[in-house]
């Protein structure tokens, strides 16, 4: 008997059995809203989480009850995540996920660091003629502004989340979530590099543009079975669910003129200036989902953040007179004003909106232990740092019975918008408890003369086997 079964015995209340036949009114509303939302195919949206966690990095959003975190992607999956003889299922240890992505600009970080060195001291250009230096770095600046970025996303679930609870006083399952995620994006705002013959110095208004977000999410969802043998089809069940997401977001963006970095690299900039100009706000998102479950297959549909909560970034390039005269802060404020109000590259005031999500997924059990699945997002959306996304995901996984034989999974996913990157993924479950997943972009970029994948992601989790 698992830990979940032992816990269920402690809190069992026989008197509550009378409420098992109750079907909450909001579940009927969930079905109506979900059906209505599926008729809309041109929505832009953003997912509740900033990245996939645990097995989801490889397995995606398929309706897979073997994976503990499968139940958080579609709120209707909660009731499928617990055995019929149990009341609880939970995470007993942490889950850590991370991903990093580079734009299609070879040696982007190195070139920008070299440009900063030349701006600080023209002698760092060496014996290269001025015209050649201008031609080279103006091309670098243009390419960096167009395609260059460095984006890092990290996420953490602390135990016991996600937690699934099937109480005796309700016919379905309640799911609890709590996670913390961060996302940082460094890019470039271009302006021409010029040379002053009299001062013998290089100068440019070209700046580093940093956008960052820290998201803390607390979520509660409820799911239950609403029908069996639907439409006369034997061995089928329909599950529906609804979720309430409470978001606490800290959003920040900052412009830093390269001439004023005083030798700091982009990496140092991200570390030292992460908290500058941040605004903290709280919002609520409503999710709805449905899962059609049969003996050999499952079909799922999810709409996330139906009410489209919005969150503000801190304003930049405004009220520059409040800073100390000639200070770096005031200079960067004026540069932000230049790129927003004169060049029009950025906005002084900006919102991040979690617009409505529609995701469709399907899973097919070739055998009870061998699963293939796919999921697709129906339109484009921006993440918290403004990168465009629309993902399609295919995966397969095999879960053997033996304790010592690892479970294996593999995947292919592609961003249909924005970066257009493709990823291959592989994952292992060791001892039916420890999950290790890795994904690599199939496209390369040159860093320090070596070719490396443009993107890499990993996830580590320890969870109860089902």
HELIX and SHEET records of a PDB file:
HELIX    1   1 UNK A    3  UNK A   11  1                                   9    
HELIX    2   2 UNK A   14  UNK A   19  5                                   6    
HELIX    3   3 UNK A   25  UNK A   38  1                                  14    
HELIX    4   4 UNK A   56  UNK A   59  1                                   4    
HELIX    5   5 UNK A   68  UNK A   72  5                                   5    
HELIX    6   6 UNK A   75  UNK A   80  5                                   6    
HELIX    7   7 UNK A  108  UNK A  120  1                                  13    
HELIX    8   8 UNK A  122  UNK A  125  5                                   4    
HELIX    9   9 UNK A  130  UNK A  147  1                                  18    
HELIX   10  10 UNK A  230  UNK A  232  5                                   3    
HELIX   11  11 UNK A  258  UNK A  260  5                                   3    
HELIX   12  12 UNK A  266  UNK A  272  1                                   7    
HELIX   13  13 UNK A  320  UNK A  322  5                                   3    
HELIX   14  14 UNK A  328  UNK A  337  1                                  10    
HELIX   15  15 UNK A  338  UNK A  342  3                                   5    
SHEET    1   A16 UNK A  88  UNK A  91  0                                        
SHEET    2   A16 UNK A 160  UNK A 165 -1                                        
SHEET    3   A16 UNK A 173  UNK A 189 -1                                        
SHEET    4   A16 UNK A 149  UNK A 157 -1                                        
SHEET    5   A16 UNK A  95  UNK A 102 -1                                        
SHEET    6   A16 UNK A 455  UNK A 462 -1                                        
SHEET    7   A16 UNK A 434  UNK A 441 -1                                        
SHEET    8   A16 UNK A 422  UNK A 430 -1                                        
SHEET    9   A16 UNK A 407  UNK A 415 -1                                        
SHEET   10   A16 UNK A 391  UNK A 398 -1                                        
SHEET   11   A16 UNK A 370  UNK A 377 -1                                        
SHEET   12   A16 UNK A 357  UNK A 367 -1                                        
SHEET   13   A16 UNK A 297  UNK A 304 -1                                        
SHEET   14   A16 UNK A 278  UNK A 293 -1                                        
SHEET   15   A16 UNK A 237  UNK A 257 -1                                        
SHEET   16   A16 UNK A 207  UNK A 228 -1                                        
SHEET    1   B 2 UNK A 194  UNK A 196  0                                        
SHEET    2   B 2 UNK A 201  UNK A 203 -1                                        
SHEET    1   C 2 UNK A 310  UNK A 312  0                                        
SHEET    2   C 2 UNK A 351  UNK A 353 -1                                        
SHEET    1   D 2 UNK A 381  UNK A 382  0                                        
SHEET    2   D 2 UNK A 388  UNK A 389 -1                                        
SHEET    1   E 2 UNK A 444  UNK A 447  0                                        
SHEET    2   E 2 UNK A 450  UNK A 453 -1                                        
END                                                                             
